[in-house]
Amino acid sequence: MSAPWISAVVPAYNEAPGIAATVDALAGALDALERPWEIVVVDNASTDGTAERLAGDERVTVLRNEVNRGKGYSMRRGMLHATGQLRLHCDADCAPSLVSLPRLLERIEHADVVAGSRLAAGADVAVRQPLRRRIVGRTFVELCRRALDEPTQDLFCGFKLWRAEAADAAYSRVRLDGWVFDAEALALARARGFRVAEVGVSWSDRDGSRLSMPRVLVPAVRDLVRARASVRDAGREPVLVHALVPEPAEPVS
């Protein structure tokens, strides 16, 4: 098998009903690029047979956590295991966003990280989160942005494209195992001198999300304090001269 040009990393926990369809959709989108690819699914100690739904394609690797370590741990493990020059963070419900993959690939020509966004220009959100969750979530996102000095509008969209160098530099420093890792990773990449861009993507909220904002807010705030410390530490280290791609001649939407 040829070395992959792009790796897709999919964190999964009890996703048996839909994981095979997501991986099939992802494989189809990657096949259309006509470049070598791999998919790395990190099964976070699922109890419903998630991993058993993914046999058959040598380009699909399943890493299994022996115990539930959190989404941040799973993404860190997957990103650092991946070998592609580009690395796509694709949540288990990312299939509606795959139509936007060409936009991320176009933008990565002039960036090191491209964060898919449900808030940026060009976003197409078919099914939105409930209003109460949007209010609480956006309030916490604004707190994260201020605490980490991170201008990205949509920190937690599960569709991001990384250059390998940026992914290795950020994820090797990520401390958080919980879901706030997304904000930490982006802020760490920026602190290490990598260029972060944001692009509107297609998205559809999935029914039955297991994340309860009121229940997780207190531990999330504690994680944010830890993330702030790790980003400050990274900012104190000498920044190596990265082989950054040139700025585009014209603004890229």
C-alpha positions as CSV (number, residue, x, y, z in Angstrom):
1,M,0.0,0.0,0.0
2,S,1.3,3.4,-1.0
3,A,2.2,5.9,1.7
4,P,-1.0,8.0,2.3
5,W,-1.2,11.6,1.1
6,I,-4.1,12.2,3.4
7,S,-5.2,10.5,6.6
8,A,-8.7,10.9,8.1
9,V,-8.9,10.4,11.9
10,V,-12.3,9.5,13.3
11,P,-12.9,9.3,17.1
12,A,-15.7,6.9,17.9
13,Y,-17.6,5.8,21.0
14,N,-20.6,3.5,20.7
15,E,-21.1,4.4,17.1
16,A,-22.1,0.9,15.9
17,P,-25.4,1.9,14.2
18,G,-23.7,4.4,11.9
19,I,-19.9,4.1,11.8
20,A,-19.7,1.8,8.8
21,A,-21.8,4.3,6.8
22,T,-19.6,7.2,7.9
23,V,-16.4,5.3,7.0
24,D,-17.9,4.3,3.6
25,A,-18.9,7.9,2.8
26,L,-15.4,9.1,3.9
27,A,-13.7,6.5,1.8
28,G,-15.8,7.6,-1.2
29,A,-14.8,11.2,-0.7
30,L,-11.1,10.3,-0.4
31,D,-11.3,8.0,-3.4
32,A,-12.5,11.0,-5.5
33,L,-9.2,12.8,-4.7
34,E,-7.3,10.1,-6.6
35,R,-4.5,10.2,-4.1
36,P,-3.4,7.5,-1.6
37,W,-5.3,7.7,1.7
38,E,-5.9,6.0,5.0
39,I,-8.6,6.2,7.7
40,V,-7.8,5.8,11.3
41,V,-10.7,5.1,13.6
42,V,-10.0,5.4,17.3
43,D,-12.6,3.3,19.2
44,N,-12.8,4.8,22.7
45,A,-13.6,1.5,24.5
46,S,-17.1,1.2,22.9
47,T,-19.4,-1.4,24.4
48,D,-21.6,-1.9,21.3
49,G,-19.3,-3.6,18.9
50,T,-18.3,-0.4,17.0
51,A,-14.9,-1.8,16.0
52,E,-16.4,-5.0,14.6
53,R,-18.3,-3.0,12.0
54,L,-15.1,-2.0,10.3
55,A,-13.4,-5.0,8.9
56,G,-12.3,-5.5,5.3
57,D,-10.3,-2.5,3.9
58,E,-6.6,-2.5,4.6
59,R,-6.7,1.3,4.3
60,V,-8.9,1.5,7.4
61,T,-7.1,1.0,10.7
62,V,-8.9,0.7,14.0
63,L,-7.1,1.6,17.2
64,R,-8.9,0.5,20.4
65,N,-8.6,2.2,23.8
66,E,-8.7,-0.4,26.5
67,V,-10.6,2.0,28.7
68,N,-12.6,5.1,27.9
69,R,-10.0,7.9,27.9
70,G,-12.1,10.7,26.4
71,K,-12.4,12.2,22.9
72,G,-9.3,14.3,23.3
73,Y,-7.1,11.3,24.1
74,S,-8.6,9.5,21.1
75,M,-7.9,12.3,18.7
76,R,-4.4,12.8,20.0
77,R,-3.7,9.1,19.6
78,G,-5.2,9.0,16.1
79,M,-3.4,12.2,14.9
80,L,0.0,11.0,16.1
81,H,-0.5,7.6,14.7
82,A,-1.5,8.9,11.2
83,T,1.1,9.2,8.5
84,G,-0.5,11.3,5.8
85,Q,0.9,14.7,4.7
86,L,-2.5,16.0,5.5
87,R,-4.7,14.9,8.4
88,L,-8.4,15.3,8.5
89,H,-10.2,15.4,11.8
90,C,-13.6,14.0,11.0
91,D,-16.1,13.2,13.8
92,A,-18.3,10.1,13.5
93,D,-21.2,12.3,12.3
94,C,-19.1,14.2,9.7
95,A,-20.6,12.7,6.6
96,P,-22.7,15.8,5.7
97,S,-19.6,17.9,5.8
98,L,-17.7,15.8,3.2
99,V,-19.1,17.9,0.4
100,S,-17.0,20.7,1.9
101,L,-13.7,18.8,1.8
102,P,-12.6,20.5,-1.5
103,R,-13.0,23.9,0.2
104,L,-10.7,22.8,3.0
105,L,-8.2,21.4,0.5
106,E,-8.2,24.6,-1.4
107,R,-7.6,26.7,1.7
108,I,-4.8,24.4,3.1
109,E,-2.7,25.6,0.1
110,H,-2.2,28.8,2.1
111,A,-2.5,27.6,5.7
112,D,-1.3,25.0,8.1
113,V,-4.6,24.3,9.7
114,V,-8.1,24.8,8.3
115,A,-10.9,24.7,10.8
116,G,-14.3,23.9,9.4
117,S,-16.9,26.3,10.7
118,R,-20.7,26.5,11.1
119,L,-20.4,30.2,11.7
120,A,-18.0,31.5,9.0
121,A,-19.1,32.8,5.6
122,G,-20.2,30.0,3.3
123,A,-21.5,27.7,6.1
124,D,-24.6,25.6,5.3
125,V,-26.2,24.2,8.5
126,A,-29.1,22.0,7.6
127,V,-30.1,21.0,11.1
128,R,-29.1,23.3,14.0
129,Q,-28.6,22.4,17.6
130,P,-31.5,23.2,20.0
131,L,-31.6,26.9,20.9
132,R,-30.7,26.4,24.6
133,R,-27.6,24.4,23.7
134,R,-26.5,26.9,21.1
135,I,-26.7,29.7,23.7
136,V,-24.8,27.8,26.3
137,G,-22.3,26.5,23.8
138,R,-21.6,29.8,22.1
139,T,-21.1,31.4,25.5
140,F,-18.5,28.8,26.4
141,V,-16.8,29.2,23.0
142,E,-16.5,32.9,23.6
143,L,-14.9,32.1,27.0
144,C,-12.4,29.8,25.3
145,R,-11.6,32.3,22.6
146,R,-10.8,34.9,25.2
147,A,-8.9,32.6,27.6
148,L,-6.7,31.2,24.8
149,D,-6.5,34.3,22.7
150,E,-7.8,32.2,19.8
151,P,-9.7,34.1,17.1
152,T,-11.3,31.0,15.4
153,Q,-15.1,31.5,15.7
154,D,-16.2,27.8,15.7
155,L,-13.6,26.0,17.9
156,F,-15.5,22.7,18.2
157,C,-16.7,21.9,14.7
158,G,-15.6,18.3,14.1
159,F,-14.2,18.8,10.7
160,K,-10.6,20.2,10.5
161,L,-7.7,19.7,8.1
162,W,-4.1,19.8,9.3
163,R,-0.8,19.7,7.7
164,A,1.3,16.9,9.3
165,E,3.9,19.3,10.8
166,A,1.2,21.4,12.5
167,A,-0.7,18.3,13.7
168,D,2.5,16.7,15.2
169,A,3.5,20.0,16.9
170,A,0.1,20.7,18.4
171,Y,-1.1,17.2,19.3
172,S,2.2,16.2,20.9
173,R,1.5,19.1,23.4
174,V,-2.2,18.6,23.9
175,R,-2.9,17.8,27.6
176,L,-6.6,17.5,27.6
177,D,-8.4,14.2,27.3
178,G,-11.9,15.7,27.2
179,W,-13.8,17.6,24.5
180,V,-12.1,21.0,25.1
181,F,-9.0,19.5,23.4
182,D,-10.2,21.1,20.1
183,A,-9.7,24.6,21.4
184,E,-6.4,23.7,23.0
185,A,-5.1,22.1,19.8
186,L,-5.9,25.2,17.6
187,A,-4.4,27.6,20.1
188,L,-1.3,25.5,20.5
189,A,-0.8,25.4,16.7
190,R,-1.1,29.2,16.6
191,A,1.3,29.6,19.6
192,R,3.9,27.5,17.7
193,G,3.7,29.8,14.7
194,F,1.4,27.8,12.4
195,R,-1.2,29.6,10.3
196,V,-4.8,28.8,11.2
197,A,-7.6,29.6,8.8
198,E,-11.4,29.1,9.1
199,V,-13.8,28.0,6.3
200,G,-17.6,27.7,6.3
201,V,-18.7,24.1,5.8
202,S,-21.9,22.1,5.4
203,W,-23.1,20.6,8.7
204,S,-26.2,18.9,10.1
205,D,-26.6,18.4,13.8
206,R,-27.2,14.8,14.8
207,D,-30.1,13.7,16.9
208,G,-29.3,12.1,20.2
209,S,-26.0,13.8,21.0
210,R,-24.6,12.4,24.2
211,L,-23.0,15.7,25.3
212,S,-25.0,17.5,28.0
213,M,-23.7,21.1,28.3
214,P,-24.9,21.8,31.9
215,R,-23.4,18.5,33.1
216,V,-20.0,19.1,31.5
217,L,-19.5,22.8,32.0
218,V,-17.7,22.7,35.3
219,P,-15.1,20.1,34.3
220,A,-14.8,21.9,30.9
221,V,-13.9,25.2,32.7
222,R,-11.3,23.3,34.7
223,D,-9.9,21.9,31.4
224,L,-9.9,25.4,29.9
225,V,-7.6,26.6,32.8
226,R,-5.2,23.7,32.0
227,A,-5.4,24.5,28.3
228,R,-4.5,28.1,29.0
229,A,-1.4,27.0,30.9
230,S,-0.3,24.6,28.1
231,V,-0.7,27.3,25.5
232,R,1.3,29.8,27.5
233,D,4.0,27.2,28.0
234,A,4.1,26.6,24.2
235,G,4.3,30.3,23.6
236,R,7.4,30.6,25.7
237,E,9.3,28.0,23.7
238,P,11.4,29.3,20.8
239,V,9.4,29.1,17.6
240,L,11.2,27.2,14.8
241,V,11.0,28.7,11.3
242,H,8.3,26.6,9.7
243,A,8.2,26.0,6.0
244,L,4.9,27.8,5.7
245,V,3.1,28.1,2.4
246,P,3.0,31.6,1.0
247,E,0.1,34.0,1.6
248,P,-2.4,34.0,-1.2
249,A,-2.2,36.8,-3.7
250,E,-5.9,37.4,-3.2
251,P,-8.1,36.8,-0.1
252,V,-9.5,33.3,0.0
253,S,-13.1,33.1,1.1
